[in-house]
């Protein structure tokens, strides 16, 4: 293997190991979408009548906990 090929391969590995701005932006966008979806779900559940919440198996006071972290029963 020539010196140039080895240097190019090492440079490629170094670039691949660096944090990519697109991956950071993708993670930030995904986190924003998750938060937006959680707010939307919470709003939807808050607007439902009590009998529907009972059918689902949650109380009105459990909506935020259910949306944010799941149920612990």
mmCIF file as Biopython writes it, N, C-alpha, C and O atoms, coordinates in Angstrom:
data_model
#
loop_
_atom_site.group_PDB
_atom_site.id
_atom_site.type_symbol
_atom_site.label_atom_id
_atom_site.label_alt_id
_atom_site.label_comp_id
_atom_site.label_asym_id
_atom_site.label_entity_id
_atom_site.label_seq_id
_atom_site.pdbx_PDB_ins_code
_atom_site.Cartn_x
_atom_site.Cartn_y
_atom_site.Cartn_z
_atom_site.occupancy
_atom_site.B_iso_or_equiv
_atom_site.auth_seq_id
_atom_site.auth_asym_id
_atom_site.pdbx_PDB_model_num
ATOM 1   N N  . UNK A ? 1  ? 0.856   -1.170 0.000  1.0 0.0 1  A 1 
ATOM 2   C CA . UNK A ? 1  ? 0.000   0.000  0.000  1.0 0.0 1  A 1 
ATOM 3   C C  . UNK A ? 1  ? 0.900   1.230  0.000  1.0 0.0 1  A 1 
ATOM 4   O O  . UNK A ? 1  ? 1.921   1.272  0.686  1.0 0.0 1  A 1 
ATOM 5   N N  . UNK A ? 2  ? 0.511   2.201  -0.761 1.0 0.0 2  A 1 
ATOM 6   C CA . UNK A ? 2  ? 1.326   3.405  -0.854 1.0 0.0 2  A 1 
ATOM 7   C C  . UNK A ? 2  ? 1.062   4.333  0.330  1.0 0.0 2  A 1 
ATOM 8   O O  . UNK A ? 2  ? 0.052   4.221  1.025  1.0 0.0 2  A 1 
ATOM 9   N N  . UNK A ? 3  ? 1.989   5.234  0.528  1.0 0.0 3  A 1 
ATOM 10  C CA . UNK A ? 3  ? 1.871   6.200  1.624  1.0 0.0 3  A 1 
ATOM 11  C C  . UNK A ? 3  ? 0.642   7.086  1.435  1.0 0.0 3  A 1 
ATOM 12  O O  . UNK A ? 3  ? -0.032  7.434  2.404  1.0 0.0 3  A 1 
ATOM 13  N N  . UNK A ? 4  ? 0.355   7.445  0.200  1.0 0.0 4  A 1 
ATOM 14  C CA . UNK A ? 4  ? -0.782  8.319  -0.080 1.0 0.0 4  A 1 
ATOM 15  C C  . UNK A ? 4  ? -2.105  7.629  0.251  1.0 0.0 4  A 1 
ATOM 16  O O  . UNK A ? 4  ? -3.005  8.251  0.817  1.0 0.0 4  A 1 
ATOM 17  N N  . UNK A ? 5  ? -2.224  6.349  -0.098 1.0 0.0 5  A 1 
ATOM 18  C CA . UNK A ? 5  ? -3.461  5.620  0.184  1.0 0.0 5  A 1 
ATOM 19  C C  . UNK A ? 5  ? -3.689  5.498  1.683  1.0 0.0 5  A 1 
ATOM 20  O O  . UNK A ? 5  ? -4.815  5.659  2.154  1.0 0.0 5  A 1 
ATOM 21  N N  . UNK A ? 6  ? -2.630  5.214  2.435  1.0 0.0 6  A 1 
ATOM 22  C CA . UNK A ? 6  ? -2.754  5.095  3.893  1.0 0.0 6  A 1 
ATOM 23  C C  . UNK A ? 6  ? -3.124  6.432  4.508  1.0 0.0 6  A 1 
ATOM 24  O O  . UNK A ? 6  ? -3.946  6.480  5.423  1.0 0.0 6  A 1 
ATOM 25  N N  . UNK A ? 7  ? -2.540  7.508  4.029  1.0 0.0 7  A 1 
ATOM 26  C CA . UNK A ? 7  ? -2.834  8.837  4.547  1.0 0.0 7  A 1 
ATOM 27  C C  . UNK A ? 7  ? -4.285  9.210  4.242  1.0 0.0 7  A 1 
ATOM 28  O O  . UNK A ? 7  ? -4.980  9.771  5.088  1.0 0.0 7  A 1 
ATOM 29  N N  . UNK A ? 8  ? -4.730  8.896  3.035  1.0 0.0 8  A 1 
ATOM 30  C CA . UNK A ? 8  ? -6.107  9.198  2.657  1.0 0.0 8  A 1 
ATOM 31  C C  . UNK A ? 8  ? -7.085  8.407  3.522  1.0 0.0 8  A 1 
ATOM 32  O O  . UNK A ? 8  ? -8.103  8.940  3.964  1.0 0.0 8  A 1 
ATOM 33  N N  . UNK A ? 9  ? -6.772  7.136  3.760  1.0 0.0 9  A 1 
ATOM 34  C CA . UNK A ? 9  ? -7.654  6.304  4.586  1.0 0.0 9  A 1 
ATOM 35  C C  . UNK A ? 9  ? -7.705  6.828  6.017  1.0 0.0 9  A 1 
ATOM 36  O O  . UNK A ? 9  ? -8.779  6.871  6.617  1.0 0.0 9  A 1 
ATOM 37  N N  . UNK A ? 10 ? -6.560  7.229  6.574  1.0 0.0 10 A 1 
ATOM 38  C CA . UNK A ? 10 ? -6.534  7.779  7.938  1.0 0.0 10 A 1 
ATOM 39  C C  . UNK A ? 10 ? -7.295  9.097  8.011  1.0 0.0 10 A 1 
ATOM 40  O O  . UNK A ? 10 ? -7.991  9.357  8.993  1.0 0.0 10 A 1 
ATOM 41  N N  . UNK A ? 11 ? -7.171  9.919  6.997  1.0 0.0 11 A 1 
ATOM 42  C CA . UNK A ? 11 ? -7.890  11.193 6.974  1.0 0.0 11 A 1 
ATOM 43  C C  . UNK A ? 11 ? -9.394  10.951 6.894  1.0 0.0 11 A 1 
ATOM 44  O O  . UNK A ? 11 ? -10.176 11.653 7.535  1.0 0.0 11 A 1 
ATOM 45  N N  . UNK A ? 12 ? -9.790  9.966  6.115  1.0 0.0 12 A 1 
ATOM 46  C CA . UNK A ? 12 ? -11.211 9.642  5.994  1.0 0.0 12 A 1 
ATOM 47  C C  . UNK A ? 12 ? -11.769 9.162  7.328  1.0 0.0 12 A 1 
ATOM 48  O O  . UNK A ? 12 ? -12.876 9.540  7.712  1.0 0.0 12 A 1 
ATOM 49  N N  . UNK A ? 13 ? -11.009 8.333  8.033  1.0 0.0 13 A 1 
ATOM 50  C CA . UNK A ? 13 ? -11.447 7.867  9.357  1.0 0.0 13 A 1 
ATOM 51  C C  . UNK A ? 13 ? -11.564 9.022  10.337 1.0 0.0 13 A 1 
ATOM 52  O O  . UNK A ? 13 ? -12.505 9.075  11.129 1.0 0.0 13 A 1 
ATOM 53  N N  . UNK A ? 14 ? -10.612 9.949  10.286 1.0 0.0 14 A 1 
ATOM 54  C CA . UNK A ? 14 ? -10.640 11.090 11.203 1.0 0.0 14 A 1 
ATOM 55  C C  . UNK A ? 14 ? -11.860 11.963 10.941 1.0 0.0 14 A 1 
ATOM 56  O O  . UNK A ? 14 ? -12.499 12.445 11.876 1.0 0.0 14 A 1 
ATOM 57  N N  . UNK A ? 15 ? -12.178 12.163 9.676  1.0 0.0 15 A 1 
ATOM 58  C CA . UNK A ? 15 ? -13.347 12.976 9.333  1.0 0.0 15 A 1 
ATOM 59  C C  . UNK A ? 15 ? -14.623 12.277 9.779  1.0 0.0 15 A 1 
ATOM 60  O O  . UNK A ? 15 ? -15.537 12.925 10.290 1.0 0.0 15 A 1 
ATOM 61  N N  . UNK A ? 16 ? -14.696 10.965 9.592  1.0 0.0 16 A 1 
ATOM 62  C CA . UNK A ? 16 ? -15.888 10.213 9.978  1.0 0.0 16 A 1 
ATOM 63  C C  . UNK A ? 16 ? -16.080 10.217 11.486 1.0 0.0 16 A 1 
ATOM 64  O O  . UNK A ? 16 ? -17.213 10.148 11.963 1.0 0.0 16 A 1 
ATOM 65  N N  . UNK A ? 17 ? -14.991 10.295 12.246 1.0 0.0 17 A 1 
ATOM 66  C CA . UNK A ? 17 ? -15.081 10.267 13.704 1.0 0.0 17 A 1 
ATOM 67  C C  . UNK A ? 17 ? -15.510 11.615 14.282 1.0 0.0 17 A 1 
ATOM 68  O O  . UNK A ? 17 ? -15.969 11.683 15.422 1.0 0.0 17 A 1 
ATOM 69  N N  . UNK A ? 18 ? -15.364 12.682 13.505 1.0 0.0 18 A 1 
ATOM 70  C CA . UNK A ? 18 ? -15.745 14.012 13.995 1.0 0.0 18 A 1 
ATOM 71  C C  . UNK A ? 18 ? -17.262 14.115 14.056 1.0 0.0 18 A 1 
ATOM 72  O O  . UNK A ? 18 ? -17.949 13.561 13.198 1.0 0.0 18 A 1 
ATOM 73  N N  . UNK A ? 19 ? -17.805 14.824 15.069 1.0 0.0 19 A 1 
ATOM 74  C CA . UNK A ? 19 ? -19.257 15.012 15.121 1.0 0.0 19 A 1 
ATOM 75  C C  . UNK A ? 19 ? -19.711 15.816 13.904 1.0 0.0 19 A 1 
ATOM 76  O O  . UNK A ? 19 ? -19.151 16.869 13.597 1.0 0.0 19 A 1 
ATOM 77  N N  . UNK A ? 20 ? -20.696 15.322 13.244 1.0 0.0 20 A 1 
ATOM 78  C CA . UNK A ? 20 ? -21.193 15.984 12.044 1.0 0.0 20 A 1 
ATOM 79  C C  . UNK A ? 20 ? -22.310 16.952 12.414 1.0 0.0 20 A 1 
ATOM 80  O O  . UNK A ? 20 ? -23.195 16.606 13.197 1.0 0.0 20 A 1 
ATOM 81  N N  . UNK A ? 21 ? -22.278 18.159 11.861 1.0 0.0 21 A 1 
ATOM 82  C CA . UNK A ? 21 ? -23.335 19.122 12.192 1.0 0.0 21 A 1 
ATOM 83  C C  . UNK A ? 21 ? -24.718 18.621 11.779 1.0 0.0 21 A 1 
ATOM 84  O O  . UNK A ? 21 ? -25.711 18.942 12.431 1.0 0.0 21 A 1 
ATOM 85  N N  . UNK A ? 22 ? -24.789 17.849 10.719 1.0 0.0 22 A 1 
ATOM 86  C CA . UNK A ? 22 ? -26.099 17.363 10.299 1.0 0.0 22 A 1 
ATOM 87  C C  . UNK A ? 22 ? -26.667 16.390 11.323 1.0 0.0 22 A 1 
ATOM 88  O O  . UNK A ? 22 ? -27.877 16.354 11.546 1.0 0.0 22 A 1 
ATOM 89  N N  . UNK A ? 23 ? -25.802 15.607 11.940 1.0 0.0 23 A 1 
ATOM 90  C CA . UNK A ? 23 ? -26.324 14.687 12.948 1.0 0.0 23 A 1 
ATOM 91  C C  . UNK A ? 23 ? -26.820 15.458 14.171 1.0 0.0 23 A 1 
ATOM 92  O O  . UNK A ? 23 ? -27.819 15.074 14.779 1.0 0.0 23 A 1 
ATOM 93  N N  . UNK A ? 24 ? -26.142 16.522 14.530 1.0 0.0 24 A 1 
ATOM 94  C CA . UNK A ? 24 ? -26.595 17.358 15.645 1.0 0.0 24 A 1 
ATOM 95  C C  . UNK A ? 24 ? -27.926 18.012 15.297 1.0 0.0 24 A 1 
ATOM 96  O O  . UNK A ? 24 ? -28.853 18.020 16.108 1.0 0.0 24 A 1 
ATOM 97  N N  . UNK A ? 25 ? -28.015 18.556 14.097 1.0 0.0 25 A 1 
ATOM 98  C CA . UNK A ? 25 ? -29.271 19.175 13.677 1.0 0.0 25 A 1 
ATOM 99  C C  . UNK A ? 25 ? -30.391 18.147 13.605 1.0 0.0 25 A 1 
ATOM 100 O O  . UNK A ? 25 ? -31.532 18.440 13.964 1.0 0.0 25 A 1 
ATOM 101 N N  . UNK A ? 26 ? -30.075 16.963 13.148 1.0 0.0 26 A 1 
ATOM 102 C CA . UNK A ? 26 ? -31.091 15.916 13.070 1.0 0.0 26 A 1 
ATOM 103 C C  . UNK A ? 26 ? -31.582 15.538 14.457 1.0 0.0 26 A 1 
ATOM 104 O O  . UNK A ? 26 ? -32.781 15.342 14.653 1.0 0.0 26 A 1 
ATOM 105 N N  . UNK A ? 27 ? -30.672 15.432 15.429 1.0 0.0 27 A 1 
ATOM 106 C CA . UNK A ? 27 ? -31.075 15.103 16.798 1.0 0.0 27 A 1 
ATOM 107 C C  . UNK A ? 27 ? -31.910 16.230 17.402 1.0 0.0 27 A 1 
ATOM 108 O O  . UNK A ? 27 ? -32.905 15.967 18.077 1.0 0.0 27 A 1 
ATOM 109 N N  . UNK A ? 28 ? -31.518 17.471 17.169 1.0 0.0 28 A 1 
ATOM 110 C CA . UNK A ? 28 ? -32.290 18.604 17.690 1.0 0.0 28 A 1 
ATOM 111 C C  . UNK A ? 28 ? -33.685 18.637 17.072 1.0 0.0 28 A 1 
ATOM 112 O O  . UNK A ? 28 ? -34.670 18.880 17.769 1.0 0.0 28 A 1 
ATOM 113 N N  . UNK A ? 29 ? -33.769 18.396 15.781 1.0 0.0 29 A 1 
ATOM 114 C CA . UNK A ? 29 ? -35.063 18.390 15.104 1.0 0.0 29 A 1 
ATOM 115 C C  . UNK A ? 29 ? -35.933 17.246 15.615 1.0 0.0 29 A 1 
ATOM 116 O O  . UNK A ? 29 ? -37.135 17.422 15.818 1.0 0.0 29 A 1 
ATOM 117 N N  . UNK A ? 30 ? -35.338 16.086 15.822 1.0 0.0 30 A 1 
ATOM 118 C CA . UNK A ? 30 ? -36.100 14.939 16.339 1.0 0.0 30 A 1 
ATOM 119 C C  . UNK A ? 30 ? -36.605 15.220 17.750 1.0 0.0 30 A 1 
ATOM 120 O O  . UNK A ? 30 ? -37.741 14.876 18.079 1.0 0.0 30 A 1 
ATOM 121 N N  . UNK A ? 31 ? -35.778 15.839 18.582 1.0 0.0 31 A 1 
ATOM 122 C CA . UNK A ? 31 ? -36.199 16.180 19.947 1.0 0.0 31 A 1 
ATOM 123 C C  . UNK A ? 31 ? -37.333 17.202 19.920 1.0 0.0 31 A 1 
ATOM 124 O O  . UNK A ? 31 ? -38.277 17.103 20.704 1.0 0.0 31 A 1 
ATOM 125 N N  . UNK A ? 32 ? -37.243 18.174 19.028 1.0 0.0 32 A 1 
ATOM 126 C CA . UNK A ? 32 ? -38.296 19.183 18.897 1.0 0.0 32 A 1 
ATOM 127 C C  . UNK A ? 32 ? -39.602 18.527 18.462 1.0 0.0 32 A 1 
ATOM 128 O O  . UNK A ? 32 ? -40.669 18.853 18.981 1.0 0.0 32 A 1 
ATOM 129 N N  . UNK A ? 33 ? -39.515 17.595 17.501 1.0 0.0 33 A 1 
ATOM 130 C CA . UNK A ? 33 ? -40.712 16.903 17.039 1.0 0.0 33 A 1 
ATOM 131 C C  . UNK A ? 33 ? -41.339 16.059 18.149 1.0 0.0 33 A 1 
ATOM 132 O O  . UNK A ? 33 ? -42.563 16.011 18.270 1.0 0.0 33 A 1 
ATOM 133 N N  . UNK A ? 34 ? -40.506 15.389 18.963 1.0 0.0 34 A 1 
ATOM 134 C CA . UNK A ? 34 ? -41.035 14.601 20.082 1.0 0.0 34 A 1 
ATOM 135 C C  . UNK A ? 34 ? -41.760 15.489 21.077 1.0 0.0 34 A 1 
ATOM 136 O O  . UNK A ? 34 ? -42.856 15.153 21.525 1.0 0.0 34 A 1 
ATOM 137 N N  . UNK A ? 35 ? -41.155 16.626 21.430 1.0 0.0 35 A 1 
ATOM 138 C CA . UNK A ? 35 ? -41.800 17.548 22.383 1.0 0.0 35 A 1 
ATOM 139 C C  . UNK A ? 35 ? -43.106 18.090 21.818 1.0 0.0 35 A 1 
ATOM 140 O O  . UNK A ? 35 ? -44.099 18.206 22.536 1.0 0.0 35 A 1 
ATOM 141 N N  . UNK A ? 36 ? -43.102 18.418 20.548 1.0 0.0 36 A 1 
ATOM 142 C CA . UNK A ? 36 ? -44.319 18.938 19.910 1.0 0.0 36 A 1 
ATOM 143 C C  . UNK A ? 36 ? -45.428 17.883 19.922 1.0 0.0 36 A 1 
ATOM 144 O O  . UNK A ? 36 ? -46.587 18.189 20.200 1.0 0.0 36 A 1 
ATOM 145 N N  . UNK A ? 37 ? -45.057 16.643 19.619 1.0 0.0 37 A 1 
ATOM 146 C CA . UNK A ? 37 ? -46.038 15.559 19.634 1.0 0.0 37 A 1 
ATOM 147 C C  . UNK A ? 37 ? -46.568 15.319 21.044 1.0 0.0 37 A 1 
ATOM 148 O O  . UNK A ? 37 ? -47.760 15.063 21.216 1.0 0.0 37 A 1 
ATOM 149 N N  . UNK A ? 38 ? -45.708 15.396 22.046 1.0 0.0 38 A 1 
ATOM 150 C CA . UNK A ? 38 ? -46.146 15.217 23.436 1.0 0.0 38 A 1 
ATOM 151 C C  . UNK A ? 38 ? -47.127 16.306 23.832 1.0 0.0 38 A 1 
ATOM 152 O O  . UNK A ? 38 ? -48.135 16.021 24.478 1.0 0.0 38 A 1 
ATOM 153 N N  . UNK A ? 39 ? -46.850 17.546 23.457 1.0 0.0 39 A 1 
ATOM 154 C CA . UNK A ? 39 ? -47.782 18.638 23.770 1.0 0.0 39 A 1 
ATOM 155 C C  . UNK A ? 39 ? -49.116 18.422 23.066 1.0 0.0 39 A 1 
ATOM 156 O O  . UNK A ? 39 ? -50.176 18.653 23.649 1.0 0.0 39 A 1 
ATOM 157 N N  . UNK A ? 40 ? -49.063 17.982 21.819 1.0 0.0 40 A 1 
ATOM 158 C CA . UNK A ? 40 ? -50.286 17.732 21.064 1.0 0.0 40 A 1 
ATOM 159 C C  . UNK A ? 40 ? -51.104 16.612 21.711 1.0 0.0 40 A 1 
ATOM 160 O O  . UNK A ? 40 ? -52.322 16.725 21.844 1.0 0.0 40 A 1 
ATOM 161 N N  . UNK A ? 41 ? -50.435 15.542 22.111 1.0 0.0 41 A 1 
ATOM 162 C CA . UNK A ? 41 ? -51.135 14.427 22.754 1.0 0.0 41 A 1 
ATOM 163 C C  . UNK A ? 41 ? -51.737 14.844 24.087 1.0 0.0 41 A 1 
ATOM 164 O O  . UNK A ? 41 ? -52.863 14.472 24.417 1.0 0.0 41 A 1 
ATOM 165 N N  . UNK A ? 42 ? -50.972 15.622 24.851 1.0 0.0 42 A 1 
ATOM 166 C CA . UNK A ? 42 ? -51.481 16.073 26.151 1.0 0.0 42 A 1 
ATOM 167 C C  . UNK A ? 42 ? -52.708 16.964 25.973 1.0 0.0 42 A 1 
ATOM 168 O O  . UNK A ? 42 ? -53.688 16.827 26.705 1.0 0.0 42 A 1 
ATOM 169 N N  . UNK A ? 43 ? -52.656 17.859 25.021 1.0 0.0 43 A 1 
ATOM 170 C CA . UNK A ? 43 ? -53.803 18.731 24.750 1.0 0.0 43 A 1 
ATOM 171 C C  . UNK A ? 43 ? -55.012 17.906 24.339 1.0 0.0 43 A 1 
ATOM 172 O O  . UNK A ? 43 ? -56.128 18.170 24.789 1.0 0.0 43 A 1 
ATOM 173 N N  . UNK A ? 44 ? -54.797 16.907 23.485 1.0 0.0 44 A 1 
ATOM 174 C CA . UNK A ? 44 ? -55.907 16.060 23.044 1.0 0.0 44 A 1 
ATOM 175 C C  . UNK A ? 44 ? -56.533 15.327 24.228 1.0 0.0 44 A 1 
ATOM 176 O O  . UNK A ? 44 ? -57.756 15.275 24.357 1.0 0.0 44 A 1 
ATOM 177 N N  . UNK A ? 45 ? -55.686 14.760 25.093 1.0 0.0 45 A 1 
ATOM 178 C CA . UNK A ? 45 ? -56.215 14.036 26.252 1.0 0.0 45 A 1 
ATOM 179 C C  . UNK A ? 45 ? -56.944 14.975 27.217 1.0 0.0 45 A 1 
ATOM 180 O O  . UNK A ? 45 ? -57.972 14.599 27.780 1.0 0.0 45 A 1 
ATOM 181 N N  . UNK A ? 46 ? -56.429 16.182 27.412 1.0 0.0 46 A 1 
ATOM 182 C CA . UNK A ? 46 ? -57.083 17.133 28.315 1.0 0.0 46 A 1 
ATOM 183 C C  . UNK A ? 46 ? -58.478 17.501 27.817 1.0 0.0 46 A 1 
ATOM 184 O O  . UNK A ? 46 ? -59.351 17.828 28.622 1.0 0.0 46 A 1 
ATOM 185 N N  . UNK A ? 47 ? -58.698 17.453 26.528 1.0 0.0 47 A 1 
ATOM 186 C CA . UNK A ? 47 ? -59.990 17.829 25.962 1.0 0.0 47 A 1 
ATOM 187 C C  . UNK A ? 47 ? -61.009 16.687 25.995 1.0 0.0 47 A 1 
ATOM 188 O O  . UNK A ? 47 ? -62.186 16.912 25.714 1.0 0.0 47 A 1 
ATOM 189 N N  . UNK A ? 48 ? -60.589 15.488 26.328 1.0 0.0 48 A 1 
ATOM 190 C CA . UNK A ? 48 ? -61.495 14.336 26.331 1.0 0.0 48 A 1 
ATOM 191 C C  . UNK A ? 48 ? -62.330 14.312 27.604 1.0 0.0 48 A 1 
ATOM 192 O O  . UNK A ? 48 ? -61.863 14.734 28.662 1.0 0.0 48 A 1 
ATOM 193 N N  . UNK A ? 49 ? -63.560 13.821 27.508 1.0 0.0 49 A 1 
ATOM 194 C CA . UNK A ? 49 ? -64.399 13.705 28.710 1.0 0.0 49 A 1 
ATOM 195 C C  . UNK A ? 49 ? -63.862 12.604 29.631 1.0 0.0 49 A 1 
ATOM 196 O O  . UNK A ? 49 ? -63.117 11.720 29.208 1.0 0.0 49 A 1 
ATOM 197 N N  . UNK A ? 50 ? -64.262 12.687 30.894 1.0 0.0 50 A 1 
ATOM 198 C CA . UNK A ? 50 ? -63.764 11.745 31.908 1.0 0.0 50 A 1 
ATOM 199 C C  . UNK A ? 50 ? -64.077 10.286 31.572 1.0 0.0 50 A 1 
ATOM 200 O O  . UNK A ? 50 ? -63.262 9.402  31.835 1.0 0.0 50 A 1 
ATOM 201 N N  . UNK A ? 51 ? -65.247 10.031 30.996 1.0 0.0 51 A 1 
ATOM 202 C CA . UNK A ? 51 ? -65.587 8.635  30.720 1.0 0.0 51 A 1 
ATOM 203 C C  . UNK A ? 51 ? -64.647 8.027  29.666 1.0 0.0 51 A 1 
ATOM 204 O O  . UNK A ? 51 ? -64.358 6.832  29.725 1.0 0.0 51 A 1 
ATOM 205 N N  . UNK A ? 52 ? -64.166 8.825  28.706 1.0 0.0 52 A 1 
ATOM 206 C CA . UNK A ? 52 ? -63.214 8.302  27.730 1.0 0.0 52 A 1 
ATOM 207 C C  . UNK A ? 52 ? -61.844 8.060  28.371 1.0 0.0 52 A 1 
ATOM 208 O O  . UNK A ? 52 ? -61.164 7.082  28.060 1.0 0.0 52 A 1 
ATOM 209 N N  . UNK A ? 53 ? -61.460 8.956  29.259 1.0 0.0 53 A 1 
ATOM 210 C CA . UNK A ? 53 ? -60.187 8.745  29.956 1.0 0.0 53 A 1 
ATOM 211 C C  . UNK A ? 53 ? -60.245 7.472  30.797 1.0 0.0 53 A 1 
ATOM 212 O O  . UNK A ? 53 ? -59.270 6.723  30.861 1.0 0.0 53 A 1 
ATOM 213 N N  . UNK A ? 54 ? -61.390 7.224  31.445 1.0 0.0 54 A 1 
ATOM 214 C CA . UNK A ? 54 ? -61.547 5.980  32.217 1.0 0.0 54 A 1 
ATOM 215 C C  . UNK A ? 54 ? -61.471 4.765  31.302 1.0 0.0 54 A 1 
ATOM 216 O O  . UNK A ? 54 ? -60.899 3.741  31.678 1.0 0.0 54 A 1 
ATOM 217 N N  . UNK A ? 55 ? -62.045 4.868  30.100 1.0 0.0 55 A 1 
ATOM 218 C CA . UNK A ? 55 ? -61.954 3.764  29.139 1.0 0.0 55 A 1 
ATOM 219 C C  . UNK A ? 55 ? -60.502 3.488  28.750 1.0 0.0 55 A 1 
ATOM 220 O O  . UNK A ? 55 ? -60.102 2.336  28.584 1.0 0.0 55 A 1 
ATOM 221 N N  . UNK A ? 56 ? -59.735 4.539  28.611 1.0 0.0 56 A 1 
ATOM 222 C CA . UNK A ? 56 ? -58.312 4.393  28.281 1.0 0.0 56 A 1 
ATOM 223 C C  . UNK A ? 56 ? -57.557 3.822  29.472 1.0 0.0 56 A 1 
ATOM 224 O O  . UNK A ? 56 ? -56.560 3.119  29.306 1.0 0.0 56 A 1 
ATOM 225 N N  . UNK A ? 57 ? -58.036 4.128  30.679 1.0 0.0 57 A 1 
ATOM 226 C CA . UNK A ? 57 ? -57.403 3.609  31.881 1.0 0.0 57 A 1 
ATOM 227 C C  . UNK A ? 57 ? -56.558 4.612  32.626 1.0 0.0 57 A 1 
ATOM 228 O O  . UNK A ? 57 ? -55.693 4.239  33.419 1.0 0.0 57 A 1 
ATOM 229 N N  . UNK A ? 58 ? -56.804 5.892  32.373 1.0 0.0 58 A 1 
ATOM 230 C CA . UNK A ? 58 ? -56.067 6.929  33.104 1.0 0.0 58 A 1 
ATOM 231 C C  . UNK A ? 58 ? -57.052 7.933  33.674 1.0 0.0 58 A 1 
ATOM 232 O O  . UNK A ? 58 ? -58.169 8.087  33.181 1.0 0.0 58 A 1 
ATOM 233 N N  . UNK A ? 59 ? -56.615 8.606  34.715 1.0 0.0 59 A 1 
ATOM 234 C CA . UNK A ? 59 ? -57.401 9.690  35.286 1.0 0.0 59 A 1 
ATOM 235 C C  . UNK A ? 59 ? -56.872 11.015 34.761 1.0 0.0 59 A 1 
ATOM 236 O O  . UNK A ? 59 ? -55.771 11.087 34.216 1.0 0.0 59 A 1 
ATOM 237 N N  . UNK A ? 60 ? -57.656 12.045 34.928 1.0 0.0 60 A 1 
ATOM 238 C CA . UNK A ? 60 ? -57.234 13.366 34.452 1.0 0.0 60 A 1 
ATOM 239 C C  . UNK A ? 60 ? -55.917 13.812 35.095 1.0 0.0 60 A 1 
ATOM 240 O O  . UNK A ? 60 ? -55.099 14.472 34.454 1.0 0.0 60 A 1 
ATOM 241 N N  . UNK A ? 61 ? -55.722 13.447 36.357 1.0 0.0 61 A 1 
ATOM 242 C CA . UNK A ? 61 ? -54.487 13.841 37.045 1.0 0.0 61 A 1 
ATOM 243 C C  . UNK A ? 61 ? -53.272 13.041 36.560 1.0 0.0 61 A 1 
ATOM 244 O O  . UNK A ? 61 ? -52.138 13.404 36.874 1.0 0.0 61 A 1 
ATOM 245 N N  . UNK A ? 62 ? -53.487 11.967 35.805 1.0 0.0 62 A 1 
ATOM 246 C CA . UNK A ? 62 ? -52.379 11.132 35.326 1.0 0.0 62 A 1 
ATOM 247 C C  . UNK A ? 62 ? -51.960 11.440 33.890 1.0 0.0 62 A 1 
ATOM 248 O O  . UNK A ? 62 ? -51.048 10.801 33.367 1.0 0.0 62 A 1 
ATOM 249 N N  . UNK A ? 63 ? -52.604 12.394 33.257 1.0 0.0 63 A 1 
ATOM 250 C CA . UNK A ? 63 ? -52.328 12.671 31.846 1.0 0.0 63 A 1 
ATOM 251 C C  . UNK A ? 63 ? -50.874 13.068 31.637 1.0 0.0 63 A 1 
ATOM 252 O O  . UNK A ? 63 ? -50.196 12.490 30.788 1.0 0.0 63 A 1 
ATOM 253 N N  . UNK A ? 64 ? -50.386 14.037 32.390 1.0 0.0 64 A 1 
ATOM 254 C CA . UNK A ? 64 ? -49.015 14.503 32.180 1.0 0.0 64 A 1 
ATOM 255 C C  . UNK A ? 64 ? -48.003 13.388 32.423 1.0 0.0 64 A 1 
ATOM 256 O O  . UNK A ? 64 ? -47.067 13.220 31.642 1.0 0.0 64 A 1 
ATOM 257 N N  . UNK A ? 65 ? -48.183 12.626 33.499 1.0 0.0 65 A 1 
ATOM 258 C CA . UNK A ? 65 ? -47.256 11.538 33.783 1.0 0.0 65 A 1 
ATOM 259 C C  . UNK A ? 65 ? -47.286 10.500 32.665 1.0 0.0 65 A 1 
ATOM 260 O O  . UNK A ? 65 ? -46.244 9.976  32.271 1.0 0.0 65 A 1 
ATOM 261 N N  . UNK A ? 66 ? -48.467 10.208 32.161 1.0 0.0 66 A 1 
ATOM 262 C CA . UNK A ? 66 ? -48.601 9.216  31.098 1.0 0.0 66 A 1 
ATOM 263 C C  . UNK A ? 66 ? -47.897 9.691  29.830 1.0 0.0 66 A 1 
ATOM 264 O O  . UNK A ? 66 ? -47.207 8.910  29.174 1.0 0.0 66 A 1 
ATOM 265 N N  . UNK A ? 67 ? -48.063 10.939 29.488 1.0 0.0 67 A 1 
ATOM 266 C CA . UNK A ? 67 ? -47.444 11.485 28.277 1.0 0.0 67 A 1 
ATOM 267 C C  . UNK A ? 67 ? -45.931 11.592 28.440 1.0 0.0 67 A 1 
ATOM 268 O O  . UNK A ? 67 ? -45.186 11.216 27.535 1.0 0.0 67 A 1 
ATOM 269 N N  . UNK A ? 68 ? -45.474 12.092 29.566 1.0 0.0 68 A 1 
ATOM 270 C CA . UNK A ? 68 ? -44.051 12.366 29.746 1.0 0.0 68 A 1 
ATOM 271 C C  . UNK A ? 68 ? -43.201 11.124 29.971 1.0 0.0 68 A 1 
ATOM 272 O O  . UNK A ? 68 ? -42.108 10.997 29.420 1.0 0.0 68 A 1 
ATOM 273 N N  . UNK A ? 69 ? -43.725 10.194 30.801 1.0 0.0 69 A 1 
ATOM 274 C CA . UNK A ? 69 ? -42.839 9.098  31.134 1.0 0.0 69 A 1 
ATOM 275 C C  . UNK A ? 69 ? -43.478 7.740  31.174 1.0 0.0 69 A 1 
ATOM 276 O O  . UNK A ? 69 ? -42.819 6.764  31.533 1.0 0.0 69 A 1 
ATOM 277 N N  . UNK A ? 70 ? -44.708 7.644  30.828 1.0 0.0 70 A 1 
ATOM 278 C CA . UNK A ? 70 ? -45.368 6.350  30.866 1.0 0.0 70 A 1 
ATOM 279 C C  . UNK A ? 70 ? -46.066 6.129  32.185 1.0 0.0 70 A 1 
ATOM 280 O O  . UNK A ? 70 ? -46.026 6.973  33.081 1.0 0.0 70 A 1 
ATOM 281 N N  . UNK A ? 71 ? -46.707 4.977  32.292 1.0 0.0 71 A 1 
ATOM 282 C CA . UNK A ? 71 ? -47.473 4.664  33.488 1.0 0.0 71 A 1 
ATOM 283 C C  . UNK A ? 71 ? -46.691 3.731  34.375 1.0 0.0 71 A 1 
ATOM 284 O O  . UNK A ? 71 ? -45.956 2.865  33.901 1.0 0.0 71 A 1 
ATOM 285 N N  . UNK A ? 72 ? -46.854 3.914  35.646 1.0 0.0 72 A 1 
ATOM 286 C CA . UNK A ? 72 ? -46.171 3.068  36.629 1.0 0.0 72 A 1 
ATOM 287 C C  . UNK A ? 72 ? -47.223 2.400  37.498 1.0 0.0 72 A 1 
ATOM 288 O O  . UNK A ? 72 ? -47.471 2.846  38.618 1.0 0.0 72 A 1 
ATOM 289 N N  . UNK A ? 73 ? -47.837 1.354  37.009 1.0 0.0 73 A 1 
ATOM 290 C CA . UNK A ? 73 ? -48.842 0.624  37.760 1.0 0.0 73 A 1 
ATOM 291 C C  . UNK A ? 73 ? -48.528 -0.840 37.708 1.0 0.0 73 A 1 
ATOM 292 O O  . UNK A ? 73 ? -49.257 -1.648 38.283 1.0 0.0 73 A 1 
#
